[in-house]
Amino acid sequence: MPQVTFFRPYPFRIGQKITIQGGPRRGDWEVIGVSEKHVKLRCPVSFREFEWPLFCYLVEEKEVELWPHHD
């Protein structure tokens, strides 16, 4: 039998604090808007806002001591 990996689109909620761990959107974000096809994120450091087509998949949820991260 083949091994199959399943991905499920993540159901963003306004007010969430998220960390994207790879790719061009990596970093800490606040979810400030959600529609059927787009998510609007704000950087908690620069306060810049971006709206992108839905793109994330849930990998892990956990409580962290420090957010946003400071490299």
ABEGO torsion letter per residue (X at the ends): XBBBBBBBBBBBBBGBBBBBABEAABEBBBBABBBAABBBBBBAAAGBBBBBBBABBBABBBBBABOBBBX
